[in-house]
Amino acid sequence: MDEQGIAFLRQLMSEIEGAPSPGVIKDKLYSIWYEHAQKVAQETLEYLNTTIPDHGREDDGPIDFE
């Protein structure tokens, strides 16, 4: 994966981790998705931090996807 792809992946996982908690959105399917998404996002960020610890952290701002 190239540098931009890794930066996008890191940003995506950060956005998923910031999703509203199920207490805010009263929907059973959302609650199930939220639990799975949080687990995968945390595992992915841990993997990226272990494999490529400094990549994608040059600037602290969000990525412009356009």
PDBQT receptor file of N, H, CA, C and O in Angstrom, charges set to zero:
ATOM      1  N   MET A   1       0.855  -1.165   0.000  1.00  0.00    +0.000 N 
ATOM      2  CA  MET A   1       0.000   0.000   0.000  1.00  0.00    +0.000 C 
ATOM      3  C   MET A   1       0.906   1.234   0.000  1.00  0.00    +0.000 C 
ATOM      4  O   MET A   1       1.921   1.268   0.695  1.00  0.00    +0.000 OA
ATOM      5  N   ASP A   2       0.531   2.237  -0.780  1.00  0.00    +0.000 N 
ATOM      6  H   ASP A   2      -0.294   2.209  -1.345  1.00  0.00    +0.000 HD
ATOM      7  CA  ASP A   2       1.345   3.446  -0.839  1.00  0.00    +0.000 C 
ATOM      8  C   ASP A   2       1.053   4.355   0.356  1.00  0.00    +0.000 C 
ATOM      9  O   ASP A   2       0.162   4.081   1.161  1.00  0.00    +0.000 OA
ATOM     10  N   GLU A   3       1.817   5.433   0.452  1.00  0.00    +0.000 N 
ATOM     11  H   GLU A   3       2.541   5.655  -0.202  1.00  0.00    +0.000 HD
ATOM     12  CA  GLU A   3       1.710   6.344   1.599  1.00  0.00    +0.000 C 
ATOM     13  C   GLU A   3       0.313   6.936   1.746  1.00  0.00    +0.000 C 
ATOM     14  O   GLU A   3      -0.205   7.031   2.859  1.00  0.00    +0.000 OA
ATOM     15  N   GLN A   4      -0.299   7.333   0.634  1.00  0.00    +0.000 N 
ATOM     16  H   GLN A   4       0.122   7.256  -0.270  1.00  0.00    +0.000 HD
ATOM     17  CA  GLN A   4      -1.624   7.938   0.703  1.00  0.00    +0.000 C 
ATOM     18  C   GLN A   4      -2.650   6.906   1.169  1.00  0.00    +0.000 C 
ATOM     19  O   GLN A   4      -3.539   7.239   1.953  1.00  0.00    +0.000 OA
ATOM     20  N   GLY A   5      -2.546   5.673   0.709  1.00  0.00    +0.000 N 
ATOM     21  H   GLY A   5      -1.824   5.402   0.073  1.00  0.00    +0.000 HD
ATOM     22  CA  GLY A   5      -3.469   4.620   1.132  1.00  0.00    +0.000 C 
ATOM     23  C   GLY A   5      -3.384   4.355   2.624  1.00  0.00    +0.000 C 
ATOM     24  O   GLY A   5      -4.408   4.181   3.285  1.00  0.00    +0.000 OA
ATOM     25  N   ILE A   6      -2.176   4.322   3.156  1.00  0.00    +0.000 N 
ATOM     26  H   ILE A   6      -1.345   4.463   2.620  1.00  0.00    +0.000 HD
ATOM     27  CA  ILE A   6      -1.997   4.096   4.592  1.00  0.00    +0.000 C 
ATOM     28  C   ILE A   6      -2.567   5.273   5.384  1.00  0.00    +0.000 C 
ATOM     29  O   ILE A   6      -3.194   5.075   6.425  1.00  0.00    +0.000 OA
ATOM     30  N   ALA A   7      -2.351   6.487   4.897  1.00  0.00    +0.000 N 
ATOM     31  H   ALA A   7      -1.842   6.647   4.051  1.00  0.00    +0.000 HD
ATOM     32  CA  ALA A   7      -2.900   7.670   5.570  1.00  0.00    +0.000 C 
ATOM     33  C   ALA A   7      -4.429   7.637   5.549  1.00  0.00    +0.000 C 
ATOM     34  O   ALA A   7      -5.069   7.956   6.551  1.00  0.00    +0.000 OA
ATOM     35  N   PHE A   8      -5.013   7.253   4.417  1.00  0.00    +0.000 N 
ATOM     36  H   PHE A   8      -4.493   6.994   3.604  1.00  0.00    +0.000 HD
ATOM     37  CA  PHE A   8      -6.471   7.132   4.326  1.00  0.00    +0.000 C 
ATOM     38  C   PHE A   8      -6.990   6.088   5.301  1.00  0.00    +0.000 C 
ATOM     39  O   PHE A   8      -7.983   6.320   5.990  1.00  0.00    +0.000 OA
ATOM     40  N   LEU A   9      -6.328   4.944   5.364  1.00  0.00    +0.000 N 
ATOM     41  H   LEU A   9      -5.521   4.756   4.804  1.00  0.00    +0.000 HD
ATOM     42  CA  LEU A   9      -6.753   3.871   6.262  1.00  0.00    +0.000 C 
ATOM     43  C   LEU A   9      -6.680   4.320   7.717  1.00  0.00    +0.000 C 
ATOM     44  O   LEU A   9      -7.595   4.057   8.497  1.00  0.00    +0.000 OA
ATOM     45  N   ARG A  10      -5.600   4.995   8.081  1.00  0.00    +0.000 N 
ATOM     46  H   ARG A  10      -4.856   5.209   7.448  1.00  0.00    +0.000 HD
ATOM     47  CA  ARG A  10      -5.454   5.486   9.452  1.00  0.00    +0.000 C 
ATOM     48  C   ARG A  10      -6.563   6.498   9.774  1.00  0.00    +0.000 C 
ATOM     49  O   ARG A  10      -7.127   6.466  10.868  1.00  0.00    +0.000 OA
ATOM     50  N   GLN A  11      -6.876   7.391   8.834  1.00  0.00    +0.000 N 
ATOM     51  H   GLN A  11      -6.417   7.417   7.946  1.00  0.00    +0.000 HD
ATOM     52  CA  GLN A  11      -7.937   8.388   9.037  1.00  0.00    +0.000 C 
ATOM     53  C   GLN A  11      -9.297   7.706   9.158  1.00  0.00    +0.000 C 
ATOM     54  O   GLN A  11     -10.105   8.079  10.009  1.00  0.00    +0.000 OA
ATOM     55  N   LEU A  12      -9.556   6.703   8.305  1.00  0.00    +0.000 N 
ATOM     56  H   LEU A  12      -8.900   6.400   7.614  1.00  0.00    +0.000 HD
ATOM     57  CA  LEU A  12     -10.827   5.977   8.347  1.00  0.00    +0.000 C 
ATOM     58  C   LEU A  12     -11.023   5.302   9.700  1.00  0.00    +0.000 C 
ATOM     59  O   LEU A  12     -12.104   5.383  10.282  1.00  0.00    +0.000 OA
ATOM     60  N   MET A  13     -10.001   4.648  10.194  1.00  0.00    +0.000 N 
ATOM     61  H   MET A  13      -9.122   4.582   9.721  1.00  0.00    +0.000 HD
ATOM     62  CA  MET A  13     -10.116   3.969  11.477  1.00  0.00    +0.000 C 
ATOM     63  C   MET A  13     -10.345   4.974  12.605  1.00  0.00    +0.000 C 
ATOM     64  O   MET A  13     -11.091   4.692  13.542  1.00  0.00    +0.000 OA
ATOM     65  N   SER A  14      -9.716   6.130  12.523  1.00  0.00    +0.000 N 
ATOM     66  H   SER A  14      -9.109   6.360  11.761  1.00  0.00    +0.000 HD
ATOM     67  CA  SER A  14      -9.934   7.167  13.530  1.00  0.00    +0.000 C 
ATOM     68  C   SER A  14     -11.371   7.677  13.488  1.00  0.00    +0.000 C 
ATOM     69  O   SER A  14     -11.977   7.926  14.530  1.00  0.00    +0.000 OA
ATOM     70  N   GLU A  15     -11.916   7.832  12.271  1.00  0.00    +0.000 N 
ATOM     71  H   GLU A  15     -11.423   7.629  11.425  1.00  0.00    +0.000 HD
ATOM     72  CA  GLU A  15     -13.298   8.292  12.134  1.00  0.00    +0.000 C 
ATOM     73  C   GLU A  15     -14.275   7.257  12.687  1.00  0.00    +0.000 C 
ATOM     74  O   GLU A  15     -15.248   7.617  13.350  1.00  0.00    +0.000 OA
ATOM     75  N   ILE A  16     -14.028   5.987  12.423  1.00  0.00    +0.000 N 
ATOM     76  H   ILE A  16     -13.239   5.694  11.884  1.00  0.00    +0.000 HD
ATOM     77  CA  ILE A  16     -14.908   4.933  12.934  1.00  0.00    +0.000 C 
ATOM     78  C   ILE A  16     -14.862   4.904  14.454  1.00  0.00    +0.000 C 
ATOM     79  O   ILE A  16     -15.891   4.729  15.108  1.00  0.00    +0.000 OA
ATOM     80  N   GLU A  17     -13.680   5.075  15.011  1.00  0.00    +0.000 N 
ATOM     81  H   GLU A  17     -12.845   5.218  14.480  1.00  0.00    +0.000 HD
ATOM     82  CA  GLU A  17     -13.573   5.094  16.476  1.00  0.00    +0.000 C 
ATOM     83  C   GLU A  17     -14.370   6.249  17.074  1.00  0.00    +0.000 C 
ATOM     84  O   GLU A  17     -14.809   6.169  18.221  1.00  0.00    +0.000 OA
ATOM     85  N   GLY A  18     -14.559   7.309  16.315  1.00  0.00    +0.000 N 
ATOM     86  H   GLY A  18     -14.202   7.374  15.383  1.00  0.00    +0.000 HD
ATOM     87  CA  GLY A  18     -15.299   8.471  16.802  1.00  0.00    +0.000 C 
ATOM     88  C   GLY A  18     -16.796   8.427  16.517  1.00  0.00    +0.000 C 
ATOM     89  O   GLY A  18     -17.494   9.413  16.753  1.00  0.00    +0.000 OA
ATOM     90  N   ALA A  19     -17.300   7.301  16.013  1.00  0.00    +0.000 N 
ATOM     91  H   ALA A  19     -16.733   6.500  15.821  1.00  0.00    +0.000 HD
ATOM     92  CA  ALA A  19     -18.738   7.184  15.710  1.00  0.00    +0.000 C 
ATOM     93  C   ALA A  19     -19.553   7.342  16.994  1.00  0.00    +0.000 C 
ATOM     94  O   ALA A  19     -19.087   6.972  18.072  1.00  0.00    +0.000 OA
ATOM     95  N   PRO A  20     -20.766   7.889  16.886  1.00  0.00    +0.000 N 
ATOM     96  CA  PRO A  20     -21.620   8.053  18.071  1.00  0.00    +0.000 C 
ATOM     97  C   PRO A  20     -21.884   6.702  18.745  1.00  0.00    +0.000 C 
ATOM     98  O   PRO A  20     -22.094   5.693  18.073  1.00  0.00    +0.000 OA
ATOM     99  N   SER A  21     -21.870   6.700  20.052  1.00  0.00    +0.000 N 
ATOM    100  H   SER A  21     -21.700   7.520  20.598  1.00  0.00    +0.000 HD
ATOM    101  CA  SER A  21     -22.106   5.456  20.789  1.00  0.00    +0.000 C 
ATOM    102  C   SER A  21     -23.557   5.013  20.645  1.00  0.00    +0.000 C 
ATOM    103  O   SER A  21     -24.433   5.837  20.379  1.00  0.00    +0.000 OA
ATOM    104  N   PRO A  22     -23.820   3.712  20.819  1.00  0.00    +0.000 N 
ATOM    105  CA  PRO A  22     -25.198   3.212  20.699  1.00  0.00    +0.000 C 
ATOM    106  C   PRO A  22     -26.163   3.873  21.672  1.00  0.00    +0.000 C 
ATOM    107  O   PRO A  22     -27.371   3.847  21.436  1.00  0.00    +0.000 OA
ATOM    108  N   GLY A  23     -25.675   4.460  22.750  1.00  0.00    +0.000 N 
ATOM    109  H   GLY A  23     -24.694   4.481  22.941  1.00  0.00    +0.000 HD
ATOM    110  CA  GLY A  23     -26.552   5.159  23.678  1.00  0.00    +0.000 C 
ATOM    111  C   GLY A  23     -27.178   6.398  23.066  1.00  0.00    +0.000 C 
ATOM    112  O   GLY A  23     -28.225   6.861  23.519  1.00  0.00    +0.000 OA
ATOM    113  N   VAL A  24     -26.530   6.939  22.029  1.00  0.00    +0.000 N 
ATOM    114  H   VAL A  24     -25.679   6.562  21.661  1.00  0.00    +0.000 HD
ATOM    115  CA  VAL A  24     -27.024   8.131  21.354  1.00  0.00    +0.000 C 
ATOM    116  C   VAL A  24     -28.025   7.760  20.263  1.00  0.00    +0.000 C 
ATOM    117  O   VAL A  24     -29.014   8.460  20.047  1.00  0.00    +0.000 OA
ATOM    118  N   ILE A  25     -27.754   6.651  19.582  1.00  0.00    +0.000 N 
ATOM    119  H   ILE A  25     -26.951   6.082  19.757  1.00  0.00    +0.000 HD
ATOM    120  CA  ILE A  25     -28.623   6.182  18.499  1.00  0.00    +0.000 C 
ATOM    121  C   ILE A  25     -29.264   4.879  18.953  1.00  0.00    +0.000 C 
ATOM    122  O   ILE A  25     -28.581   3.866  19.101  1.00  0.00    +0.000 OA
ATOM    123  N   LYS A  26     -30.552   4.904  19.171  1.00  0.00    +0.000 N 
ATOM    124  H   LYS A  26     -31.107   5.728  19.051  1.00  0.00    +0.000 HD
ATOM    125  CA  LYS A  26     -31.269   3.737  19.703  1.00  0.00    +0.000 C 
ATOM    126  C   LYS A  26     -31.680   2.804  18.556  1.00  0.00    +0.000 C 
ATOM    127  O   LYS A  26     -32.816   2.857  18.086  1.00  0.00    +0.000 OA
ATOM    128  N   ASP A  27     -30.774   1.972  18.121  1.00  0.00    +0.000 N 
ATOM    129  H   ASP A  27     -29.851   1.928  18.503  1.00  0.00    +0.000 HD
ATOM    130  CA  ASP A  27     -31.030   1.043  17.027  1.00  0.00    +0.000 C 
ATOM    131  C   ASP A  27     -30.204  -0.212  17.267  1.00  0.00    +0.000 C 
ATOM    132  O   ASP A  27     -28.982  -0.134  17.401  1.00  0.00    +0.000 OA
ATOM    133  N   LYS A  28     -30.853  -1.357  17.323  1.00  0.00    +0.000 N 
ATOM    134  H   LYS A  28     -31.845  -1.420  17.214  1.00  0.00    +0.000 HD
ATOM    135  CA  LYS A  28     -30.168  -2.620  17.628  1.00  0.00    +0.000 C 
ATOM    136  C   LYS A  28     -29.093  -2.940  16.595  1.00  0.00    +0.000 C 
ATOM    137  O   LYS A  28     -27.989  -3.342  16.960  1.00  0.00    +0.000 OA
ATOM    138  N   LEU A  29     -29.405  -2.766  15.301  1.00  0.00    +0.000 N 
ATOM    139  H   LEU A  29     -30.303  -2.440  15.004  1.00  0.00    +0.000 HD
ATOM    140  CA  LEU A  29     -28.413  -3.049  14.265  1.00  0.00    +0.000 C 
ATOM    141  C   LEU A  29     -27.210  -2.113  14.383  1.00  0.00    +0.000 C 
ATOM    142  O   LEU A  29     -26.069  -2.529  14.185  1.00  0.00    +0.000 OA
ATOM    143  N   TYR A  30     -27.477  -0.848  14.707  1.00  0.00    +0.000 N 
ATOM    144  H   TYR A  30     -28.404  -0.510  14.868  1.00  0.00    +0.000 HD
ATOM    145  CA  TYR A  30     -26.371   0.093  14.895  1.00  0.00    +0.000 C 
ATOM    146  C   TYR A  30     -25.500  -0.353  16.052  1.00  0.00    +0.000 C 
ATOM    147  O   TYR A  30     -24.275  -0.274  15.965  1.00  0.00    +0.000 OA
ATOM    148  N   SER A  31     -26.103  -0.820  17.132  1.00  0.00    +0.000 N 
ATOM    149  H   SER A  31     -27.099  -0.884  17.203  1.00  0.00    +0.000 HD
ATOM    150  CA  SER A  31     -25.342  -1.287  18.295  1.00  0.00    +0.000 C 
ATOM    151  C   SER A  31     -24.430  -2.449  17.932  1.00  0.00    +0.000 C 
ATOM    152  O   SER A  31     -23.278  -2.504  18.361  1.00  0.00    +0.000 OA
ATOM    153  N   ILE A  32     -24.957  -3.379  17.136  1.00  0.00    +0.000 N 
ATOM    154  H   ILE A  32     -25.893  -3.334  16.787  1.00  0.00    +0.000 HD
ATOM    155  CA  ILE A  32     -24.156  -4.530  16.708  1.00  0.00    +0.000 C 
ATOM    156  C   ILE A  32     -23.014  -4.062  15.814  1.00  0.00    +0.000 C 
ATOM    157  O   ILE A  32     -21.868  -4.472  16.002  1.00  0.00    +0.000 OA
ATOM    158  N   TRP A  33     -23.325  -3.195  14.834  1.00  0.00    +0.000 N 
ATOM    159  H   TRP A  33     -24.256  -2.862  14.682  1.00  0.00    +0.000 HD
ATOM    160  CA  TRP A  33     -22.284  -2.673  13.949  1.00  0.00    +0.000 C 
ATOM    161  C   TRP A  33     -21.222  -1.936  14.750  1.00  0.00    +0.000 C 
ATOM    162  O   TRP A  33     -20.025  -2.120  14.530  1.00  0.00    +0.000 OA
ATOM    163  N   TYR A  34     -21.666  -1.106  15.675  1.00  0.00    +0.000 N 
ATOM    164  H   TYR A  34     -22.638  -0.956  15.854  1.00  0.00    +0.000 HD
ATOM    165  CA  TYR A  34     -20.756  -0.280  16.466  1.00  0.00    +0.000 C 
ATOM    166  C   TYR A  34     -19.726  -1.142  17.197  1.00  0.00    +0.000 C 
ATOM    167  O   TYR A  34     -18.532  -0.843  17.170  1.00  0.00    +0.000 OA
ATOM    168  N   GLU A  35     -20.184  -2.200  17.843  1.00  0.00    +0.000 N 
ATOM    169  H   GLU A  35     -21.153  -2.442  17.866  1.00  0.00    +0.000 HD
ATOM    170  CA  GLU A  35     -19.261  -3.073  18.579  1.00  0.00    +0.000 C 
ATOM    171  C   GLU A  35     -18.216  -3.678  17.655  1.00  0.00    +0.000 C 
ATOM    172  O   GLU A  35     -17.028  -3.691  17.977  1.00  0.00    +0.000 OA
ATOM    173  N   HIS A  36     -18.661  -4.182  16.505  1.00  0.00    +0.000 N 
ATOM    174  H   HIS A  36     -19.626  -4.171  16.244  1.00  0.00    +0.000 HD
ATOM    175  CA  HIS A  36     -17.726  -4.788  15.552  1.00  0.00    +0.000 C 
ATOM    176  C   HIS A  36     -16.786  -3.743  14.949  1.00  0.00    +0.000 C 
ATOM    177  O   HIS A  36     -15.583  -3.975  14.831  1.00  0.00    +0.000 OA
ATOM    178  N   ALA A  37     -17.336  -2.606  14.576  1.00  0.00    +0.000 N 
ATOM    179  H   ALA A  37     -18.313  -2.417  14.672  1.00  0.00    +0.000 HD
ATOM    180  CA  ALA A  37     -16.528  -1.551  13.953  1.00  0.00    +0.000 C 
ATOM    181  C   ALA A  37     -15.470  -1.027  14.919  1.00  0.00    +0.000 C 
ATOM    182  O   ALA A  37     -14.329  -0.798  14.520  1.00  0.00    +0.000 OA
ATOM    183  N   GLN A  38     -15.838  -0.835  16.187  1.00  0.00    +0.000 N 
ATOM    184  H   GLN A  38     -16.766  -1.021  16.511  1.00  0.00    +0.000 HD
ATOM    185  CA  GLN A  38     -14.880  -0.351  17.177  1.00  0.00    +0.000 C 
ATOM    186  C   GLN A  38     -13.741  -1.345  17.359  1.00  0.00    +0.000 C 
ATOM    187  O   GLN A  38     -12.578  -0.949  17.441  1.00  0.00    +0.000 OA
ATOM    188  N   LYS A  39     -14.064  -2.623  17.422  1.00  0.00    +0.000 N 
ATOM    189  H   LYS A  39     -15.008  -2.945  17.356  1.00  0.00    +0.000 HD
ATOM    190  CA  LYS A  39     -13.046  -3.661  17.611  1.00  0.00    +0.000 C 
ATOM    191  C   LYS A  39     -12.081  -3.681  16.426  1.00  0.00    +0.000 C 
ATOM    192  O   LYS A  39     -10.865  -3.701  16.616  1.00  0.00    +0.000 OA
ATOM    193  N   VAL A  40     -12.618  -3.676  15.211  1.00  0.00    +0.000 N 
ATOM    194  H   VAL A  40     -13.606  -3.659  15.057  1.00  0.00    +0.000 HD
ATOM    195  CA  VAL A  40     -11.773  -3.707  14.017  1.00  0.00    +0.000 C 
ATOM    196  C   VAL A  40     -10.951  -2.429  13.894  1.00  0.00    +0.000 C 
ATOM    197  O   VAL A  40      -9.777  -2.487  13.529  1.00  0.00    +0.000 OA
ATOM    198  N   ALA A  41     -11.545  -1.285  14.191  1.00  0.00    +0.000 N 
ATOM    199  H   ALA A  41     -12.499  -1.239  14.488  1.00  0.00    +0.000 HD
ATOM    200  CA  ALA A  41     -10.813  -0.020  14.121  1.00  0.00    +0.000 C 
ATOM    201  C   ALA A  41      -9.640  -0.020  15.093  1.00  0.00    +0.000 C 
ATOM    202  O   ALA A  41      -8.540   0.398  14.733  1.00  0.00    +0.000 OA
ATOM    203  N   GLN A  42      -9.858  -0.478  16.306  1.00  0.00    +0.000 N 
ATOM    204  H   GLN A  42     -10.752  -0.818  16.599  1.00  0.00    +0.000 HD
ATOM    205  CA  GLN A  42      -8.781  -0.531  17.291  1.00  0.00    +0.000 C 
ATOM    206  C   GLN A  42      -7.684  -1.501  16.860  1.00  0.00    +0.000 C 
ATOM    207  O   GLN A  42      -6.499  -1.190  16.982  1.00  0.00    +0.000 OA
ATOM    208  N   GLU A  43      -8.068  -2.672  16.359  1.00  0.00    +0.000 N 
ATOM    209  H   GLU A  43      -9.030  -2.925  16.260  1.00  0.00    +0.000 HD
ATOM    210  CA  GLU A  43      -7.081  -3.655  15.908  1.00  0.00    +0.000 C 
ATOM    211  C   GLU A  43      -6.277  -3.124  14.718  1.00  0.00    +0.000 C 
ATOM    212  O   GLU A  43      -5.067  -3.333  14.634  1.00  0.00    +0.000 OA
ATOM    213  N   THR A  44      -6.965  -2.434  13.796  1.00  0.00    +0.000 N 
ATOM    214  H   THR A  44      -7.949  -2.265  13.864  1.00  0.00    +0.000 HD
ATOM    215  CA  THR A  44      -6.284  -1.883  12.626  1.00  0.00    +0.000 C 
ATOM    216  C   THR A  44      -5.303  -0.796  13.022  1.00  0.00    +0.000 C 
ATOM    217  O   THR A  44      -4.172  -0.779  12.537  1.00  0.00    +0.000 OA
ATOM    218  N   LEU A  45      -5.718   0.116  13.900  1.00  0.00    +0.000 N 
ATOM    219  H   LEU A  45      -6.637   0.102  14.295  1.00  0.00    +0.000 HD
ATOM    220  CA  LEU A  45      -4.800   1.168  14.346  1.00  0.00    +0.000 C 
ATOM    221  C   LEU A  45      -3.617   0.587  15.106  1.00  0.00    +0.000 C 
ATOM    222  O   LEU A  45      -2.493   1.060  14.940  1.00  0.00    +0.000 OA
ATOM    223  N   GLU A  46      -3.842  -0.420  15.932  1.00  0.00    +0.000 N 
ATOM    224  H   GLU A  46      -4.755  -0.804  16.067  1.00  0.00    +0.000 HD
ATOM    225  CA  GLU A  46      -2.736  -1.077  16.637  1.00  0.00    +0.000 C 
ATOM    226  C   GLU A  46      -1.769  -1.704  15.636  1.00  0.00    +0.000 C 
ATOM    227  O   GLU A  46      -0.553  -1.595  15.794  1.00  0.00    +0.000 OA
ATOM    228  N   TYR A  47      -2.305  -2.356  14.613  1.00  0.00    +0.000 N 
ATOM    229  H   TYR A  47      -3.293  -2.444  14.485  1.00  0.00    +0.000 HD
ATOM    230  CA  TYR A  47      -1.468  -2.966  13.575  1.00  0.00    +0.000 C 
ATOM    231  C   TYR A  47      -0.652  -1.894  12.851  1.00  0.00    +0.000 C 
ATOM    232  O   TYR A  47       0.557  -2.041  12.676  1.00  0.00    +0.000 OA
ATOM    233  N   LEU A  48      -1.322  -0.814  12.431  1.00  0.00    +0.000 N 
ATOM    234  H   LEU A  48      -2.304  -0.694  12.573  1.00  0.00    +0.000 HD
ATOM    235  CA  LEU A  48      -0.600   0.256  11.741  1.00  0.00    +0.000 C 
ATOM    236  C   LEU A  48       0.450   0.887  12.634  1.00  0.00    +0.000 C 
ATOM    237  O   LEU A  48       1.551   1.189  12.172  1.00  0.00    +0.000 OA
ATOM    238  N   ASN A  49       0.134   1.093  13.900  1.00  0.00    +0.000 N 
ATOM    239  H   ASN A  49      -0.759   0.848  14.275  1.00  0.00    +0.000 HD
ATOM    240  CA  ASN A  49       1.087   1.704  14.825  1.00  0.00    +0.000 C 
ATOM    241  C   ASN A  49       2.291   0.798  15.065  1.00  0.00    +0.000 C 
ATOM    242  O   ASN A  49       3.399   1.286  15.289  1.00  0.00    +0.000 OA
ATOM    243  N   THR A  50       2.084  -0.507  15.021  1.00  0.00    +0.000 N 
ATOM    244  H   THR A  50       1.184  -0.904  14.839  1.00  0.00    +0.000 HD
ATOM    245  CA  THR A  50       3.174  -1.455  15.210  1.00  0.00    +0.000 C 
ATOM    246  C   THR A  50       4.004  -1.600  13.941  1.00  0.00    +0.000 C 
ATOM    247  O   THR A  50       5.234  -1.617  13.987  1.00  0.00    +0.000 OA
ATOM    248  N   THR A  51       3.315  -1.704  12.807  1.00  0.00    +0.000 N 
ATOM    249  H   THR A  51       2.316  -1.690  12.770  1.00  0.00    +0.000 HD
ATOM    250  CA  THR A  51       3.974  -1.955  11.532  1.00  0.00    +0.000 C 
ATOM    251  C   THR A  51       4.633  -0.707  10.959  1.00  0.00    +0.000 C 
ATOM    252  O   THR A  51       5.773  -0.753  10.496  1.00  0.00    +0.000 OA
ATOM    253  N   ILE A  52       3.910   0.405  10.994  1.00  0.00    +0.000 N 
ATOM    254  H   ILE A  52       2.984   0.443  11.370  1.00  0.00    +0.000 HD
ATOM    255  CA  ILE A  52       4.390   1.668  10.414  1.00  0.00    +0.000 C 
ATOM    256  C   ILE A  52       4.106   2.775  11.429  1.00  0.00    +0.000 C 
ATOM    257  O   ILE A  52       3.188   3.569  11.220  1.00  0.00    +0.000 OA
ATOM    258  N   PRO A  53       4.860   2.848  12.512  1.00  0.00    +0.000 N 
ATOM    259  CA  PRO A  53       4.502   3.726  13.625  1.00  0.00    +0.000 C 
ATOM    260  C   PRO A  53       4.409   5.218  13.312  1.00  0.00    +0.000 C 
ATOM    261  O   PRO A  53       3.562   5.899  13.889  1.00  0.00    +0.000 OA
ATOM    262  N   ASP A  54       5.236   5.743  12.434  1.00  0.00    +0.000 N 
ATOM    263  H   ASP A  54       5.925   5.189  11.966  1.00  0.00    +0.000 HD
ATOM    264  CA  ASP A  54       5.244   7.186  12.199  1.00  0.00    +0.000 C 
ATOM    265  C   ASP A  54       4.538   7.595  10.922  1.00  0.00    +0.000 C 
ATOM    266  O   ASP A  54       4.411   8.789  10.653  1.00  0.00    +0.000 OA
ATOM    267  N   HIS A  55       4.083   6.659  10.139  1.00  0.00    +0.000 N 
ATOM    268  H   HIS A  55       4.187   5.688  10.358  1.00  0.00    +0.000 HD
ATOM    269  CA  HIS A  55       3.482   6.983   8.843  1.00  0.00    +0.000 C 
ATOM    270  C   HIS A  55       2.126   7.638   9.012  1.00  0.00    +0.000 C 
ATOM    271  O   HIS A  55       1.322   7.224   9.847  1.00  0.00    +0.000 OA
ATOM    272  N   GLY A  56       1.879   8.662   8.214  1.00  0.00    +0.000 N 
ATOM    273  H   GLY A  56       2.532   8.999   7.536  1.00  0.00    +0.000 HD
ATOM    274  CA  GLY A  56       0.574   9.317   8.209  1.00  0.00    +0.000 C 
ATOM    275  C   GLY A  56       0.355  10.264   9.361  1.00  0.00    +0.000 C 
ATOM    276  O   GLY A  56      -0.766  10.728   9.572  1.00  0.00    +0.000 OA
ATOM    277  N   ARG A  57       1.396  10.563  10.113  1.00  0.00    +0.000 N 
ATOM    278  H   ARG A  57       2.306  10.186   9.942  1.00  0.00    +0.000 HD
ATOM    279  CA  ARG A  57       1.245  11.453  11.265  1.00  0.00    +0.000 C 
ATOM    280  C   ARG A  57       2.018  12.755  11.081  1.00  0.00    +0.000 C 
ATOM    281  O   ARG A  57       2.215  13.507  12.035  1.00  0.00    +0.000 OA
ATOM    282  N   GLU A  58       2.451  13.015   9.864  1.00  0.00    +0.000 N 
ATOM    283  H   GLU A  58       2.292  12.405   9.088  1.00  0.00    +0.000 HD
ATOM    284  CA  GLU A  58       3.238  14.222   9.616  1.00  0.00    +0.000 C 
ATOM    285  C   GLU A  58       2.439  15.479   9.921  1.00  0.00    +0.000 C 
ATOM    286  O   GLU A  58       2.964  16.435  10.491  1.00  0.00    +0.000 OA
ATOM    287  N   ASP A  59       1.157  15.475   9.534  1.00  0.00    +0.000 N 
ATOM    288  H   ASP A  59       0.730  14.698   9.070  1.00  0.00    +0.000 HD
ATOM    289  CA  ASP A  59       0.300  16.606   9.886  1.00  0.00    +0.000 C 
ATOM    290  C   ASP A  59      -0.861  16.067  10.706  1.00  0.00    +0.000 C 
ATOM    291  O   ASP A  59      -1.328  14.951  10.480  1.00  0.00    +0.000 OA
ATOM    292  N   ASP A  60      -1.312  16.851  11.639  1.00  0.00    +0.000 N 
ATOM    293  H   ASP A  60      -0.933  17.758  11.822  1.00  0.00    +0.000 HD
ATOM    294  CA  ASP A  60      -2.350  16.390  12.544  1.00  0.00    +0.000 C 
ATOM    295  C   ASP A  60      -3.753  16.669  12.032  1.00  0.00    +0.000 C 
ATOM    296  O   ASP A  60      -4.730  16.313  12.692  1.00  0.00    +0.000 OA
ATOM    297  N   GLY A  61      -3.873  17.295  10.876  1.00  0.00    +0.000 N 
ATOM    298  H   GLY A  61      -3.080  17.584  10.340  1.00  0.00    +0.000 HD
ATOM    299  CA  GLY A  61      -5.191  17.636  10.347  1.00  0.00    +0.000 C 
ATOM    300  C   GLY A  61      -5.822  16.477   9.610  1.00  0.00    +0.000 C 
ATOM    301  O   GLY A  61      -5.153  15.499   9.277  1.00  0.00    +0.000 OA
ATOM    302  N   PRO A  62      -7.133  16.594   9.353  1.00  0.00    +0.000 N 
ATOM    303  CA  PRO A  62      -7.825  15.542   8.611  1.00  0.00    +0.000 C 
ATOM    304  C   PRO A  62      -7.352  15.506   7.156  1.00  0.00    +0.000 C 
ATOM    305  O   PRO A  62      -6.830  16.492   6.637  1.00  0.00    +0.000 OA
ATOM    306  N   ILE A  63      -7.539  14.381   6.524  1.00  0.00    +0.000 N 
ATOM    307  H   ILE A  63      -7.963  13.579   6.947  1.00  0.00    +0.000 HD
ATOM    308  CA  ILE A  63      -7.133  14.200   5.135  1.00  0.00    +0.000 C 
ATOM    309  C   ILE A  63      -8.222  14.755   4.228  1.00  0.00    +0.000 C 
ATOM    310  O   ILE A  63      -9.409  14.541   4.471  1.00  0.00    +0.000 OA
ATOM    311  N   ASP A  64      -7.816  15.465   3.186  1.00  0.00    +0.000 N 
ATOM    312  H   ASP A  64      -6.851  15.638   2.988  1.00  0.00    +0.000 HD
ATOM    313  CA  ASP A  64      -8.757  15.953   2.182  1.00  0.00    +0.000 C 
ATOM    314  C   ASP A  64      -8.924  14.861   1.141  1.00  0.00    +0.000 C 
ATOM    315  O   ASP A  64      -7.987  14.573   0.396  1.00  0.00    +0.000 OA
ATOM    316  N   PHE A  65     -10.098  14.248   1.075  1.00  0.00    +0.000 N 
ATOM    317  H   PHE A  65     -10.859  14.482   1.680  1.00  0.00    +0.000 HD
ATOM    318  CA  PHE A  65     -10.342  13.122   0.189  1.00  0.00    +0.000 C 
ATOM    319  C   PHE A  65     -10.652  13.538  -1.236  1.00  0.00    +0.000 C 
ATOM    320  O   PHE A  65     -10.821  12.674  -2.096  1.00  0.00    +0.000 OA
ATOM    321  N   GLU A  66     -10.732  14.832  -1.515  1.00  0.00    +0.000 N 
ATOM    322  H   GLU A  66     -10.594  15.534  -0.816  1.00  0.00    +0.000 HD
ATOM    323  CA  GLU A  66     -11.047  15.290  -2.869  1.00  0.00    +0.000 C 
ATOM    324  C   GLU A  66      -9.819  15.645  -3.638  1.00  0.00    +0.000 C 
ATOM    325  O   GLU A  66      -9.911  16.049  -4.797  1.00  0.00    +0.000 OA
TER     326      GLU A  66
